[in-house]
């Protein structure tokens, strides 16, 4: 019982169903709380028949099918038990190529016409029949020729004349050989790089794309390219694939009528190289290097599947060129089918168990397919509109009036000859973008030719459309009226300038100037005012030939003027100015001197440039030597230099002259 309990626990951890003996107990693999997947990877298993020479006549197979979805394989740890697997489909030894294609591959082709991606992968050990499943033979065609034949037939039917969509098909064929992406349609192109665009789509710049319209076109390109694929002989297979081959078929759809949508669907048909045991294949030299590259890429593929199942934040797609290319097929936006090929011989037992375990993990991978659809500008013939076609009915009438007066013919103008020349309501929107206007006009003509006259255009009711057109017409008339008035004013100003050039300077500033004669005024550089020391100002005032500049403020402007100007400028606007008179300077000096002789240390600190330390020094000097006779005696105080004395006079005397409060209250 203890051994049976351990086996059941090991079965829960590995994703398969354990069935010991006759009594079989199914173990659930789906965890509780997992949300239903939008589209998980579907897995089908194909068991090939025995190959001549690989097993004896009495050697029983190691794998046996139970029904159309399950199989069992012997447990190598306990021969009394079997391991049971369940998949979406199981194809036994007698299954044909048509059974596999019709049961698993054909149902996903319809998604391509909906603008979605699909992929088919053939996985398994070397010699298990992957290439036969994908390519087949002339007598038994495989998945690739059958899928292309049906897909081309679908595109011809859906893209026929009268259908809303126009379809085109292109193909590309590449191989991944020793981590190099090689173009099989153009082998000389060398190693290609794999890129990802802004929308997350995987693409290969420089990969050859061949348009195909029939199966004969496909064979003309595919058969020579298949010969360029790298193959080699091993002990297990005379033509063993040494690279992963990927056939990319792209279906482009363009809508023939508005809104001219475009869809793109991609079909990946992938023949993976098989995992190899070098002890049994006998690989050496180049074959050993190729086998190492194949096993490494398949190991990374297993890591990607495990990361997707565990919900890890990082999925190692970039660790291999193969997984980078399969990013859309595993955990991406494609409908994916994995065909796991296995062999019945006991010598392939370990490879078969490994392939079945990988297939069991892969069917838990969830993809989220969506439609790759975009709006594209439909290619139309350029429409050249005359000036009359861009005007409304009232403007056309006004433009016709002078012509009728000149001709003097009483006969009215002839009506348009055809319905295509009739003015459309959309032709009045002359301010619209020309490309958009062309599209709307062609759509209007198309609707008119199909007999939809009087129907709402662009889902707009007729009354609202008429109100909108009337509003646009009124705005256009208002703009024309303002333009005419502008031209009249400009002509009037030009006529006055020609008649009397002297009145150009005295013209009213409110009169509108022509745009071509307007001048741009450049701001004058600001003048700088320098505050000079008081002693220097007194010396300059004593000399008769020296000009003293005093700062004046008038309104918002500043100007430097000399006080001796003979004819000062007189302005009507209110202004104020600040001038320092000698009496005010003398009064300020006397007030500072009184404060130095009578003020306390606190009163002295109210002076500029005098702190607590200097105030104590001034009071101590006054107690020792008596009162100050003049302000300049401050230089006798210890700690006050001549430079400090000069800044003290600037800050206090000029500050007092400017109206600042100084001294005790």
Beta strands, then each sheet from edge to edge (+ up, - down):
strand 1: 17-20
strand 2: 39-40
strand 3: 42-47
strand 4: 63-65
strand 5: 70-74
strand 6: 81-86
strand 7: 89-91
strand 8: 117-124
strand 9: 165-177
strand 10: 180-183
strand 11: 195-196
strand 12: 202-203
strand 13: 210-212
strand 14: 231-232
strand 15: 240-241
strand 16: 244-255
strand 17: 261-271
strand 18: 334-342
strand 19: 366-367
strand 20: 373-375
strand 21: 549-554
strand 22: 557-562
sheet 1: 1+ 6- 5+ 4-
sheet 2: 2+ 19-
sheet 3: 7+ 3+ 18+ 8+ 17+ 16- 9+ 10-
sheet 4: 7+ 3+ 18+ 8+ 17+ 20-
sheet 5: 7+ 3+ 18+ 8+ 17+ 16- 9+ 13-
sheet 6: 11+ 12-
sheet 7: 14+ 15-
sheet 8: 21+ 22-
end
